[in-house]
């Protein structure tokens, strides 16, 4: 007869829940970022801006880089002052 370890299943299920919760938080952050970008772009359009001149070397990188968690940000500097 085959057996099933309840303890192992509890641990596995807890691990899966934690992973999904972390993914949900990341998705929520990305959704908020995209909604903010859309709001800014929509406002640009409403005031008549249809193009933004950007230096060519910036356009080559198609990914938006979030530097808010980088070392040396203002938040880090404020914590050091405390």
C-alpha positions in Angstrom: 0.0 0.0 0.0 1.3 3.5 -0.9 1.5 6.1 1.9 1.4 9.9 1.8 3.3 12.0 4.2 1.1 14.7 5.7 4.0 16.7 7.1 5.8 16.8 3.7 2.6 17.9 2.0 2.0 20.6 4.5 5.6 21.9 4.0 5.3 21.7 0.2 2.0 23.5 0.2 3.3 26.3 2.5 6.3 26.7 0.2 4.1 27.0 -2.8 1.8 29.5 -1.1 4.8 31.6 -0.1 6.2 31.5 -3.7 2.8 32.6 -5.1 2.4 35.4 -2.6 5.8 36.7 -3.6 4.9 36.5 -7.3 1.6 38.3 -6.6 3.5 41.2 -4.9 5.8 41.5 -7.9 2.9 41.4 -10.3 1.1 44.1 -8.3 4.2 46.3 -8.3 4.6 45.9 -12.1 0.9 46.6 -12.6 1.1 49.8 -10.6 4.3 50.9 -12.6 2.5 50.3 -15.9 -0.6 52.1 -14.8 1.5 55.1 -13.8 3.3 55.0 -17.1 0.0 54.9 -19.0 -1.4 57.8 -16.9 1.7 59.9 -17.7 1.5 59.1 -21.4 -2.2 59.8 -21.6 -1.6 63.1 -19.9 1.1 63.9 -22.5 -1.3 63.1 -25.3 -4.1 65.3 -23.7 -1.8 68.3 -23.6 -0.8 67.8 -27.2 2.6 66.1 -26.9 2.8 63.4 -29.5 6.6 62.8 -29.6 9.4 63.0 -27.0 12.9 63.6 -28.3 15.3 61.1 -26.6 19.0 60.6 -27.3 19.7 57.6 -29.4 21.9 55.7 -26.9 18.9 55.7 -24.4 16.5 54.2 -27.0 18.8 51.2 -27.6 17.8 49.8 -24.2 14.2 48.8 -24.6 13.9 47.8 -20.9 12.9 50.2 -18.2 15.4 49.9 -15.4 14.0 50.5 -11.9 16.8 52.0 -9.8 14.8 52.7 -6.7 16.3 49.6 -4.9 19.9 50.4 -5.9 22.5 51.2 -3.3 22.9 54.9 -2.6 19.4 55.9 -3.3 17.8 58.7 -1.2 16.0 56.2 1.0 19.3 54.6 1.9 20.9 58.0 2.6 17.9 59.0 4.8 18.3 55.8 6.8 22.0 56.5 7.3 21.2 60.0 8.7 19.0 58.5 11.5 
